[in-house]
Amino acid sequence: MLVLATYLHALATIRATGAATPETSYYTPLENLFNAVGAGLKPTVRAVFQLSDLGAGRPDFGLFAAGQFERPADGVSSPERRAGALPERGAGEVKGPGEALDKLLAGKQVSKYWDKYRQVLVTNLRQFAFVAELDGKPLLLDSFELAKNEAEFWTMCHASTPPPPAVAASFTAFLERCLRHAAPLDEPKDLAWFLAAFAREARQRLELADPAHLQPLRTALEETLGVRFDGEKGARFLRATVVQTLFYGVFSAWVLWHRDTADDPEAAPFAWRNAPDYLQLPVMQVLFEQVGTTSFLKNVKLRDLLDRTDLVLARVNRARFFGKFAETEAIQYFYEPFLEAYDPQLRKELGVWYTPPEVVRYMVARVDWALRTQLNIPDGLADERVVVLDPCCGTGTFLVEVLRHLAAALEAQGAGALRAEQLRKAATERLFGFEILTAPFVVAHLQLGLALREFGAPLPPEARAAVYLTNALTGWDPAKHEKQLTTYPALRKEAEAARHVKRDERIVVILGNPPYDGYAGLSAGGSEEDRLAEAYRHPRRTAPPQGQGLNDLYVRFFRMAERQIAERTRQGLVCFVANYSWLDGLSHPGLRERFLEAFDGIWIDNLNGDKYATGKTTPDGRPDPSVFSTPFNREGIQVGAAVSLLVRAHDRPEADGAAPASDAVVHYRDFWGKDKRAELAAIAAAPEPTTGPAYLALLPNPALGLPFKPRAVADEYLTWPTLPQVFPASFPGVKTSRDEALVSIDRAELEARMQRYFDPAVTDAQLEAEHSPLMASGTDFNATNTRRQLLPRGFRPESVIPFMYRPLDVRWLYWENETKLLDRSRPEYQEHILEGNPWLFTTARTRKSIEPPIYSEALTDLNLMDSGARGIPLYLAPDMLSAGERRPNLSHRASEYLTALGAPPETLFYHALAVLHAPTYREQNAGALRQDWPRLPLPASLAALDASAALGREVAALLDVRRPVPTVTHGAIRPELRAIGAPQRRPGAPDTGLHPAEGHFGLRARWGTRSNGTVVPGAGRTTPTPDQPDHLDIWLNDEACWAAVPAAVWATTLGGYPVLKKWLSYRAAPVLGRDLTMDEVQEFMRLVRRLAALLALSPSLNAAYNASTKN
């Protein structure tokens, strides 16, 4: 984006001297411009100005590919151009901005250069034209205009602001097209790049056009799909839809044209205007009808881009291209690169457009197996009674695989010459697909058409595959006042055909990969879709849903599929690969209850690969990438995935609202590691897809929310009260949203910063220059207005308070609750921060590993633990009824329990802290702890309660970093702790100790950096401690380390964070901006010893827990 601004600034600087010539003085900025763009290409392209005469005079410059330069023998010097080599990417002619470009193009000089070099880039600095060859004749292939005249151009050059980003991007893309033109065009990804460049330009033109020109198409799509394009995001989505559909449609039509004309040398050239004739799709006909109108072409001006697309397609070496273009993997080879080049952000929003083929083959094989073995349909998918629907078919991957399976099955059955007609009949009459996005819809038809050709069963010209442009979540039931579409008859027929499938076909199989979330700007147009998840909101025999998980789009697809198979067809199956959160999510107990009642058998293949729950690692620490991580999309997705096979084998009569006699049997297995896709492929390729890890039969427990995952729990655990049933009041932490401004490790630094903030003599501009985060506005926060409101009140020293920012990391916070300076100050929480009032922080359910609670007496950050964590105090602040006394935070049940034993409230609180820190407690009840609040055993005897509470007090002291702990952090340290974590010099260094003046306290061993206001943890440096197995030296820098830290201590996590490594990352020299102080070096040593002492308590904590459960 900077290349244009740099070019214009350089021109302006030269012109400002007053000594420039109209042309040659400006060669250097042009050369730098071309070289900057060429450096980003592969191979790189370099401009050489003032060429020698190579046979047609002396062009002003030539464009050479990297291979045209000799590599120097020394490997150091700059490469030199091979003598006599013609510039592979063309020659160029330059004139001053006062020259008319059209006259230059018509002149003899350009013609002479073209005769020699076959492509010429002509410019007058403000306009650029690229002349290339078509059918042996010169053709103006591409052009770009920065300014209409010289005066306007120099105004642009001398402007104080750079050109708009859209102009800069279009200009760069134009130059890239010119510099890449002569490169061989036989790679799918290279063609994708060219088409994406035209598509970006088309999108920018649509953005500048009057939205009224798209209104007819917008209305038609909203009516057809039952959706709304809301606001600017909706308008952006519509423009992206139009552009992608145009270019995917043209490409798809070109592929089909090639198939028809590959052996016909006399065939007419491909033309984009004929695309609807090849695709035979209503949406393409409507779109090209819209684009082809005189008013649209006049106002939006897309025709020239489509004409250039024709020219690029004409350049393709089709033999080589189609030799590399794997039709069965077209998504990876062309469409993914196109979307990445067109709009990476949109690609991210749309998600992965294809499911890895190994997953697809596995799912189709499992569907066929279930049809044969569970539904007693011997021919499986090959049975003509089996109607299949992919309700979110995207680019048709699942339907193509079903066709492939059918082709093999029919071959095995000896269908002979009947196979082709049976495949055609299946593709048009019983393999249905629904898709709401027009671009993948077009691609799906291409893929199905190509697959049928591959199987020797091409569709006749008047036929089409049974994939329909429709919203799969609406239109299943006739509306009282059903809207008739009148804008475009072709779309009306499309909608009617889709409604026929929804209402009249006996669908037996529903499979696919439903979208996890909705698309920004696209919303459901009515209540039918909104009501789908209602069936899961009121379970009869388990806990009601918590959170917002039922609003995820994939849940609606599950309900649509379950309703169709279990309530309408009343026999069949559903097979989805989807977000795996529903397997045990707190939002989904009603969904799981419904599935248990609606189906006879449930098979879960947990593919794991979750960033949040496991960090994409296996239980033994190996990499566990997303199953969607492929060479074409290495990131995959962040949340884990699972394949679910839900089988309704019998059409059983059921009374309305009554549960079946027995629940479905749930079969569960895990796939882990980098080879899981290969495992799935091997299972699918076996004679019967029943190999692989053994399934575990589950009996989902209603008390735990009916999880579809194995859940370990002690026999008596579910009889104990949950923490909220013992301590009813709890509060979320403070959400600052402005950590850099309001939180600090150094109290004095924070006080000085806030005193400047409240100083009326300091202007907003000064404050922003000194510390910009204080004056950074954001969503629902205006920094200037907030400061104006707070200035009269002035700085309050008492507002600087201790703040536990991360586990065992107490800092200072400026707490302000009358404005949005703190995003969510939580005054209802802060009022209970009383002197000596202990709190424990835990969560009802963690996405990460199961960990004990965090103890604090200071105010805490919302992100102290995993999302959803809450702080539970021992006491609540006095109220009107408590006569000024603190109130114990106890339920009636807890109060009665303590009264019966004669124990004070704090005994129960510290007992809870001890129990939740006992490793045995977490191991025995891990399954339950993943589903709900921790439950607390209540000892029958005062002695057992007191013994547990005493340990809880020890835990509290170790976790309270502001409290000295004798023999652990202060005084005479216990021998086993004295030997660990002490700072020392590197081996072999002078035995003179550590000295801050010599930089020994600087934390420079790559522990962290700061990027865009965020601290990014680094790898740091640890080494094994010599002669001490399972101990590590933790290095500050090359000279100093904390020695002999037990590996188990180093690995300790709390709240999902590695405690010690996290502490270091925030204090790395690049983050802190200074070296550590002596006290901070000692503080890390004390943290090591606190954690070691905590781990040493484990046997005692386990014993006390076991004693507490014996009633």
N, C-alpha and C positions, 0 to 999 in steps of 0.2 A: 504493500500500500504506500510505502514511502518513496518508491522509485519515481513517481510522477512529481511529488513535491520537491524531491531533490533535483530533478531535471529542471523544473521551472525556476527554482531558486538560483541554480547555477547560471541559467540564461539571464536572469535579472541582474545578477552580480556582474556578469561580463558587460551587459548593456549599460550598466550604471557608470562604467568607466568613461563612456563617451568616445572611446577609441576603437570600438569593435567594427569589423567589416560585416556586411549583411549576411555572409554565408560562412566562410571558413573559421571565423572566430568562435563559432558555436559548435565546431566539430567535437570538441572534447566532451561537453555535456551529452551530446548524442551518443558518442562512443561509450561513455559511462552508463547511459541509460540502457543501451542494447546489451552491454556486458552484465549489468545487474540482473536483467531479465534472463539472459542466457545462462547465467550461473545456476539458476534454479532448475534447469532442464537436464534431462539425461538422454543422450550425452550433452554436455555443456556446449553452448554456442558462444563464439567470441567475434566481435566486430574488429576489423582491421581497416582503418581509414587511409585514404589516398593510395589506392592500389596501383600497382604497376600495370602497364598495358599488357593484357593477356590475350589480345586479339580483337578487341572491340572498343578501343580507347581506354580511358582511365576512369572507371567509376569512382565516386566519392568514397565508397566503402564496400567491403565484402563481408559476408557472414559465413564463418567457418565452423564446422563441427569439431569436437575435441580430437577425433581421430585424424584430422588433417594437420596436426602439429607434431613435429619430431620431439620425442622425449630426450632430454639432455643425458649424456653419459654419466655425469656426476650426480644425477638425481636431485640436484639442488637448484640449478639455474632454471630460468623460465623456459618453457617449451617454445620452439620456433616453428613458424609455418613452413611446410614443405614447399620448396621452390616450384613455381609453375602450376601449383594445384589450384583448380577453379574453386571458388567459394561454394561449398555444397549447398548452403541455405540461401544463396542468391547474392545479387549485387544491389547497390543503392545509389540514389541520386538525391542531393540535398540542395535546396535553395533557401533564400531568406523568406521571412514571413510575409513580405509584401508581394511575393510571386503567387500567381494563380495556379493552383494545383492541376486544374483540368487542362490548362495549356501545357504544363509539363508532361502530363500523361499522353497528350496528343503529339508531342514533339518527337523529332527524329532520334534524339539521344536515348530516350527511354526505349524506343523501338529497337535501336541498335544493341543496347544492353540486353534486352529480352531475347533477341536472336541468339546471343552468345550464352547467356546464363539461364534462360527460361523462367526466371522469377526475379522480379525487381521490386524493391521497397522504395517508394518515392515520398519525400516529405518536404514541406516548407516550414518545418518546426512546429506548426500548429495543426497541420493536417497530414494524415498519413494514408497512403494507398498502396495496396499490395497487388501486383500484376503477376499472375501465374499462367499455367498452360492447361487448356482443355481441348482434347481432340486436335492437338497440333497448332492451336491458335491461342493468341494472348487473351486473357480474360481478367477483368478487374474482380478479383476474388474477395477482397475484404478492404475495409477503409475505416478510418476513425477521425473525428474532428474535435479538437480541443476548443477552438474558437472560430467564429465565422469570419473575422477580419483581423488585420494586424493590430489595430488599436485595442480591440477586446482581448487579444492574446497577451499584449504587454501588460494590460491591467491585471490579467490573471497571474502573470509571472511576478508582478510586484505586490500582489495582495498579501496582507499580513496573516491570513488564514489559509491553510492548505485546501485543495479542491475537495469536494465531497467524497467520502469513501467509495460511494457507488461509482463515481466517475473514475477514480483512481483504479478501482478493481476492474472496470470494463477496459480501461486503457491497457493495463498490464495483460489482461487476457487476450486482447487484440494482438499485442506484440508477441505473446507466447504462441499464438496460432501462426503468425507469420514465420517465426523462427523455427517452428516445428514442421512447417508444411512439407519440406522436402524429405523429411525422415520417412522411412518405410512405414506404411500403415497396414500392418498385418497382425498386430496384437489386439485382442479385445479390449484390454485396459486402455490402450492408446486411443482407439476409436471412442471409448467411453469418455475419455478426457475431452476430446473435441466436441462431442455432443453435449457434454455437461457445460462447456464454455458457452455454447450457443444458448443453452437452457438458462444459465445465469443471466445472460443479457436479456433474454425474453422475460424473465422474472422482473428485472429492473424496469423494463418498459411497462410491464403490467402495473408495477407499483406507482408509476408516474401517470398512468392513464386514468380516466374518469371511471370510477367503480360502476357507473351505470351501464357501461359496455358489457360487463359481466353479469349484470342483474338477471337477465333471462336464464342464463345457464345456472346461476346460483339458485334461483327459484326452482328450476327443474330438478336439480340435484337434491335440494332440501325436501321437495315433495316425494321424489323417488326413494330417498334413503330414510326419510323420517327423522332428519337431524336438522340442526341449525348451525350456521357458521357465525359464531358470536364475536362481536367486537373486532378489534384490530387483529387479534390472534386468529379469529375465524376468517377474516379477509386474507390474511397471510396463508392460511391453510388452503383456502380456495385457489389462490394464485399458484401455490405449489402444486395443487392437484391438476390444474389446467396445464401447467408447463410440463410436469412429468408425464402426464398422459399423452400430450402431443409428441414428446420426443421418444418415449417408450413405444408409442403407437407407430411412429414413423420407423423406428428401428425394427420393431417386430414385423411390420409390413415388408421392409427391405429383406429380412431373413426369409420370409415366405416367397417373396419375389425371386430371390436367388434360387430357392429350391425349384421353382417353376422354370427358370431360365438358364440354369447353370450349363446346360448342354445345347443352348440355342444361341449361336453367335449373332444371329439377326434380331434378337429380342430388343425391344425398345428400352432405352435407359429407364432406370427407376425414377419416379417422381413422387414427391410427398403427397401431392394432391390425390394420388391413387390409393393411399393407405387404407381408406375405408373399404375399398373394393376387395382388398386382400384379407382384412380382418373380419368383415361382415359382423361388426358389433355395433349395436345401437349407440353406445356412448361415443364411439369414434365418429359415427355418422353425424351425431348431434354436435360434437365438438368441432369437427371440420366444417360443418354448416355454419356454426357460430363464427369460427375464425375466418371463414371465407366471405363473410358479408362485407360489402363495400365500406360501411361505416366502421366496422371493427378494424379492418385493414388500414383504413385511413387514420384512425385515432391511436391504435396500439402498435401498428407497424411491425408485425411479426413475419410477414411474407419473406423479407430478405433473409432473415435468419433461417427459415425453412429452406429457402433456395440454396443457401450456403451449406446447409446440412446435406442436400442432394449432391452438391459438389464434393463434399468430403467423402460421402458414401461411394461416389464414383471413383475416388482415388484408391479405395481399399483393394489390396491384392486378395481377391476373394478366395483363391485356391489356398493360400497360406492361412488366411484368417479363419476359414471354416475348417481347416485342418487342426487349428488350435482351439476353436470355439466349441467346447463340449456342450452340446445341446442339453444334455441331462444335468449339467451343472451351470446353466446359463446365469443363474443368480450370482454365484460366486465370481464367474469369469467376466461378467459385464455389468449387471445391475448394481451390485454392491460398489464396484469402483465408480460407476456413474454417480451414485448418490453421495459417495464420499467426496468426489470432486465438485459436485453441484452444490451441496449444502451439508457439511458435516454435522451441524447442529440439528438440522431437520432429520438427518439419518439417525441421530441419537434419539430424537423424540419419537420417530416412527418405530424404533426398535429394530431388532434383527428381522430381516424380511424372509429369512429362510430357516428351516430347521435342518440341522446336520443330517445328511443322508443315512448315517448309521442309526440315528434315533428313529427316523421315518420308517426305515426297513424293519426295525425291531417292532415298532408299534403295529404296522400292517401285518406282520407275521403273527403277533400275539392276537390281533383281532381275528384273523383267520382261524387260529387255534381255538379261541373261545367259541366261535361259531360252530366249529366241528364238535368240540368236546363238551361244551356247556349248554349249547342250544340245540344240539343234535341235528345240525345241518351238515351232512357229510361232505358236500362240495365247498363248504365255507363261502368265501367271497365269490367263488365262481358260480354259486347258485343264483339263478336269475331272479329269485324272490328277494334276495338281499339288496335292499336299497340303502345306499351309503350317502352320508352328508358330511362335508367338511364345512362348518358354518363360518369359518374364518380362514378361507382357503389361501389367502395371500397370492403367491405366484404359482399355486397349483401343485406344490411338491408332493403332498399326500395323495392327491388324486392320480398323479402320474405314477407313483409307486403302486397304487392299487391296480392301475392298468397293467403295469409291468408284472405284478403278481398274477393277474388274470391271464395274461398272455402265456406265462409259464404253465399255469394250471391247465389251460385249454390245450396247450401243446402236449402236456402229460396225459390228458384225456383222449388224445388222438383226434382232435377236432378237425384236423386237416384244413381243407379250403373254407370251412365254415368259420374258422377262427377269426378272420378279418371282420366279417359281418357281426359276429358276437361281440367283438371289441368295440366296433362302432356303435352297436346298439347299447352296450353298457355305458359308453361315454356320453351318449345323448339321452338315455332314458332312465338310468338308475344310479349313476355316479354324479351326485350333485355338489356344487360348491357355491357358497355365498361369500361375497366380498364387498366391503363398504368403501374401499379406496379404489379409485378408478385406475391408477397407474398399475398396481399389482394385478388388478382384474384383467387388464390388457395382456400382461405378461403371462398370466395363467392360461389364457386361451392360446397364446403362442406355444407354451410348453406342452399343453395337451395335444395341440395340432401336430407338433413335431414328434411327440411320442407315438401318436397313432401312425404317422408316416413311417417311423422306425419299425413298427410292428407290421408293416404292410397293410395298414388299414386306414388310409387317408380319408378324411371326411370329404364328401362331395361339396361343390361350391355353395349349395344352398343350406348346408347343415352347419351346426355349431355345437360345441361341447355344452353340457348342461351346467355351466357356471354363470351365475347371475349377479348383477350389480344390485345389491340390496343390503339392508340392515338386518342381520340374522336375528336380532333380538326383538323385532316388531313384526306385526302383520300375521301372526299365527292365528289370531281370533278375529272374526269379522267385527269391525267397529260399527257402532250404531249409525254413524253418519260418515261412512267411508269416503274419503276424498278421491275424486276422479282426476287423474292427471291429464291436462289438456295442452300444456305448453309444447311438448314434443311427442308425437304419436309413437316414435320408436322407444322412448323411455317408458311410455305407458304400457307397451307390450312387454317390456322387460319386467316391470313391476308386477304385471298380471301373471307372468310365467313364474316368478318367484313366489307369489302368493299361492299359486296352484301347488307347488312343492310343499309349502308350509302346511297347507290345509287338507290336501288330498292324498299325498303320497304316504305309504306305510313305511316310514323310515325305520330301519332295523339297526343301523350302525351310524354313530356320530363320532367322528374322530378329528383330531387336529391340534393346533397350538394356539389357543385363544390369546388375544392381547391381554397383557397384565393390567395396563392402565388405559384410560381414555386419551384421546389426542387433544392437545392444547387448541382451543378455539372451536372444537367440534363437540356439540352436546346433544343429548337425546331430545328428540322433538316432541315427546309425549310421555304420558304416564305409564304406558304399557311396559316400556323398558325399565322405568324407575321402580315399578312394582315387583320386578322379578325376585329381588333379594328378600322381599317381605316374608317369603316362605321359610326363611332361616332365622328370623328374628325372635321367635317365641317358642323355644324348645320346651317339651313337656317334662322331660326327666333329667335334665342336666342344667348347668348354669346358663343364665342369659348371656348374650354376647357382650363383650367389652371392646371399646375402641371403634375404629372406622374401617376395619378390614372388609366388611361386607359391601363396602362401596367400590371395591376394586372391580374393574371391568370383567376380569376372568370369572369372578363369582357369578355374574349374570349369565355368562355362557354355560357354566355348570348347571345353573337352574333351568335354563332353556333346554339343555340336553336331557337332564334328569326328568323334566316334565314330559318331554316328548316320548322318551323310552318307557318310563315307568307308568305314566298316567294315560298316554294316548295309544301308542303301539302296544304297550303293556308287555312287551317282550323285546329283547335286543340288548345292545351294549353301548357304552360310552368309553372312549379311550382318548384322553387328553394328556399332553405334556404341558405342564403349567407351573407357575409359581407354587412352591411347596408350602407356603405359609399356612394353608388351610388344613394341613395334616394335624397340626396341634395348636393352631392360633387361638387366642382368647376370643377373637371375633367370630369363630366358626363352629362352636359346639352345636348350634342348630343345624348347620349344613351337614355335619358328620352324623347327627342323629337321623336326619332325613335320609341320607345315603344308606345307613344301616337298615332302615325300614323299607326303603324303596327297591333295594337290590338284593340279590341272593348271594353273590360273591363279589369281593372287592380285592383286587391285587394292586399293591403299591410298590413301585420301583423307585426308591429314593435315590436320585442322582446327585444329591448334595451339591458341593461347589458354591457354598454360600459365603459371601464376604463378611457378613455380620455375625452369624452364629459360630462359625468355625475359622474365620479368617482364611478361607479357601485352603485349609490344611486337613489332612486325614487325622484320625485319632492318634496315629503314631508319628505325626509331625511331617509327613511327606506332602508335596504339593497336591492340591485337590482343585483343579481349575473347573470353571463352569463347563457343563457339557456343550454349551454353545460356543466355547472358545475353539476356534479353528484357525488354520493358516490365513484365512481371509478375514477373520474377525477375532483377533487374539484376545481381546478384552472379554468377549462373551457378555454375560449379564452378571449383575452383582448378587442378586438373590438366588437361593438354591432352587432346583427344579425337581419335579417328580413326574413319572408316568403313572397314571391311574387307569386301571381297567375295571369298569363297573358293569357287572353282568346281571341282567334281569332274565332269568332262565324260564320262568313260569308266569303265565297269565293267571294270577291268583285273585279270587274275589276278596275284596276288603271292604269292611264297613267304613263309612265316611268318618275320617278323623281317628280311626282305630289303628293301633300299631299291629304289625304282623305277629304271628305266633313266636317267631324267633328272628333275631338280627342276622344280617349277612355275616358270613365269615370273612374276616379281614386277614389277608396274607401280605406280609411286609418283608422287604429285603433292601439292603443298602448297596450302592455302587460307589466306590471311592477311587480317587487317584487319577493319574493322567491317561490311563488306558481304558477308561470306562466306555468310551465310544467303540473301541475295538471289541470289548466284551459284548456289547449289545449287538454289534455286527456278527460276531461269532454265533451268538444265540439265534439270531435271525436266519443265519445260513444253515443251521443244523436241520436235520430231517424233521424234528419237532422242536419248536422254540420253548423248551422246558428245561434247558440246562442253565448253568450260571449259579450264583449263590443260592443257597436254599432259602425258601420263604419261611418266615416265622409266623405262626398263627397267633393273632392278637385277640384279646377280649377287652375292648375299650371300656374304661371305667367311667360311669356317669359322674362320680364325685370329682373326677379330674377333667371333666369336659369332653369325655369320649375321644381321647387322642388316638390318632391312627399311627402312632409311633410307640415303640416299646417304652414303658414307663416303670422304673423300679420304685417301689415304695414299701416301707415297713408295714407289717400287718396292722399295727395299732395306729399308724400315723393319721389316718383320716378321722380318727375319733378325737384328735386334739384340736383345740381352737386355733384359728389363724391369728396372726399378729393383730390385724384390725379388730378381732373379737376380744382381744386382751387390752390393747392400747388403741382406742377408737380414733383418736385425732392424729392426723398426719398431714404433712405439707410438702409441696415440691420446692426445690431450691430456687435461688435468685437467677434470673436470666438477664445478664448484663448487656449482651449484643455489642458492647463497646469496651471489650477487655483492655485494649491498648490504652484507652483513655482513663478508665475508672479503676483498674486493678493494677497493683504493682507489688513486686517483691520488696521494694524499698519504701518504707513509710515516709521518710523525708522527701523522697522524690515525688511521691503522690501528693503530699501536702503542698509542696512548692508548685506543682502543676495546677492543683485546684485553686490555690491562692491566686495564681495568674488568671485562671478562668473567672474568678469572682472579682477581679480588679477592674473597676469601670474605666480606668485609664488605659487599659490594654484593649486595643481594637480587635474586632473579629478577624481581620486580615492578619494582624500580628500573631494572634493566637493560632491561627491556621498555619502560619509559617513556622511557628515554634513547635506545635504538636497537632498536626492535621487531624488525627482521629477525634479530637475533642470537638471539631467543627464539621465533621462529616455527617451530612444528612442521610436519611435512609427511609425505608418504608414506614409510614406513620410517624416519622420523626423529623422535625425541622430544627436543625442545630441552632440557627440564628434566633428563631423565635423562642426556643427553650432558654437560651442564655439570657435573652432580654427579660424573660419572665423571672429568672433566678437571680439576676444581678442585684436587685434591691435587697434581697435577703442576706447576701454575703456568705462568706466561707464559714463553715461550722466545724471546728476541730473535732467535736464529738461524733461527726459523721464519718470519720476515718476509723474503721472498725476491722477487727480480724476477720478473715474470709478464707474458708477452706476451699481452694480453687480446684485442686485435684487430690486424690488420696494422699494423706500425710504431707501435703504441700499447702501450708497456711500462708496467705499473703495479706495484703491490705486492700480494702475496698472503700471507695467513697459512696456511702449509701444515701440516696436521695429518693424520696418516695412521692413527691408532689408533682413531678413531671415525668416525661418519658426519657429523661436522661439515662436512667436505668430502664431497660426495656420492660422488665417485670420485676419490680422491687419486692413484691410479696410482703406488704406490711402485715398481713394476717399471720405470716410466718415469723417475721422479725420481732413481733411483740412478745413472743414466747422465748426469745433468746435471753434467758435470765442468768444471773451469776450462779455458776455451779450447776446449771441445769443440763444433764446429759441427754444426748440424742443418739439414736442409731438410724442409719440410712440403709434401706434395702428396697427391693422391688418385688412386685407381684410376679413378674416374669422377665427374664433376661434373654436377649438375643445372643448373648455371649456365654462364656462358661459360667457355671454355677459357683458363686463366690459368697463369702461371709459378708456381713454388714460392715459399714464404716462407722466409726464412733467420732463424734465431734461435739464440742461445746460452742463452737463458733458458727456464724452464718455460713451457709454452703452454696456452692454453685449448682445450677440445674444439671450440669453435665458432670457432676462429681462421680456419678455412676451411669450405667446404661439408662436409656430413655425410660421414663415411667417411674424412676426411683422417687421415694418419698422419705422425709425425715419424721421420725417418731420420737417425741419428747417424753421424758419422765413426768415433767410437770407442765401445766398450762398456767398462763398469767392469771392473776386474780381477776374476778369479774364482780358484778354488783352483788352476787349472792354469796361470795366467799369471804366476806369481811376482811378483804385485803390480803388474804392468804393464798399462796400458790395452791393450785388444784391438781391432785394426782390425775394423770391421763390414764384412767382405768375404766374398764367396762364394769357393769354390775356383777357379771360373773367373776371377773378378776378380783373385785373388791371382796366378794363373799369368800372366795378361795383364800385370800390373804388373812381375812378376819378369822376364818376357821383355824388357820395355822398360827395366828398371832405374829405375822411377819409384816414389816413395813413395805411400802410401795417400791422403794429402790431395790429391795431384794429380788423382786420379780423382774425388774428391768435388767439387772446385771445377770440374772439367770438366763434371760433371753439372749443376751449378748454372748454368754458362754456357750449355750446350746448351738447357736447359729455359727459359731466359730469352730465347733467340733467337726473334724473331718469325717468321722463315722456318720454323723447326722446327715451330712451332705451326700455321702456315698450311698447310704441306705435309702434315701428319699429323693434321689436325683430326679426321677421321673416326675414326681409330684411338684418339686421345686421349679420345674420348667413350666408348670401350668397355672400356679396360683401362689398367693402369699405363703410364706413359710408358716408352718404350724408348730405350736409350742407344747411340749409335754409338761404337765403340771405335777411335780413330785408329790407323793402322798405324805412325805414326812418333812418336817421343818429342817431336819439335819441335812437331808439331800438337797433341799432348796438352798440352804445357807452355804453348803459346800460348793454348789454350782455358782452361786452369786459371788463367792469369794474369788473364784477363777475369773468370772466376768469382770470384776474390778481390776484384776491384773491385766486383762485384755484391754480394758479402757485406758489404763495408764500407759500401756505400750503404744496405743494408737493415738494418744493425745500428745502431739509433738511439742506442745507448749508446756507440758508438765515434765519436770525432771523425774527420772526413775532411778532410785538408788541401786547400785551394783550393775545397772544396765547402761545408763547414759552419764551418770554422775557418781562421784565418790570412788571407792575402790571397786573397780569393775570385776565381775566374775571372771575367773581364769579362762573359761571357754569362750567368753566374749571378748576379752582383752586381746586375744590373738587374731581377731578378724577386723578388717576394715580400716586399719590404721594407715595414715598417709606415709609414704616412704619414697625415697629417691630410687631411680632406676639402678639395677645392679651395675657395679663398676664405677658409679659416680662418686665424686668426693664425699666423704662422710661428714658433711657439714650441715646436714638438715635441709629443710625446704625454706626458701626465702621469697616472699612476694615480690621484692624488688627485682629479682632475677626472672620473673614471669612464671614461677613454679606453680602459682595458683590459677593460671589461665586455663580454662576448660576448652582446649583447642583440638581434641581428638575426634572431631567430626561427629559430635553428639547432636547437633541441631543447627538449623539455619532459619532465617525468616524469609517468607515469600508471600507477597500480596497481603501483608498484615497477619499472616498465619505462621505459627511455628511448625516447621517440618522436621520431625525427628530424623536423626542420621544413624548410620550403622555404629558409630563409635568405635572404640578399640578395647577389647578384652583379650587377655592371654592367660593360659593356664599358670597357676602358681607353682613355681618349682618345688618339687618334692612334696606337694600336698594335693593328692587326688581330689577331684570334685570341688576345687577352689579356683577362683579367678582373680587376676589383678585387673582392676578397673582404672584405665589410664585417663589422667587429666590432659596430659600432653606428652611429649617425648621424654620428659625428665621425671615426672611424678605420677604416682598411682595410689589408689587405695588397695592395699594388699590383702590377699587371702580372704576374699569374700566368698562364702559358700555358694556353690552353684544354685542350690535350692533357694537361697535368699535372693540371689540375683534374679531368679525366675519368678519370684512371688508377684502375683497380681492381685489388685483390689479394684473393685468397680470396673473391671474389664481392662484396666491399665497396668502395664508393667511398672511397678511403683518406682524403682530406682532409676530405670532408664528414662522414664517420663520426667522425673525430677531433674535429671541431667540435661535433657533436651531443652528445657526452659532456661537453663543457666549456662548454656554453651556461650562462649565469648561472642560469636557473631549475633547471638540473640540478645544477650544481656548488655552487650556493648562495653563490658569491662571484665576484669578478672574476678574470681571469687574472693571473698574476704576470708580471713582466718576462721571466723565463726561458721561461714558456709561450708568450708572444707571439713570442719569438725561436725557440722550438722549432717552431712552425708555419712560420715563414720557412725554417728549416733543412729541414723536411720537403719543402717546395716545391722547394728546391734539390736535395735528394737525388733526388727523383723526376725532376726535369729532367735531372740527370746520368745517371740510369739510362736514360731514354729516348734520350739522346744516345749511349749505348753500342750501340744497336740495330744500326747498320751493321757495327760490329766484331764483335758477337756473331753476326750472320748470316754474316759471312765465315769466322769460326772454325768455325761449324757446318758450312758447306759444305766446308771443308778437312777436317773430321773424317770426312766421309762418303766421301772419296776414298781408297779402299784399293787 
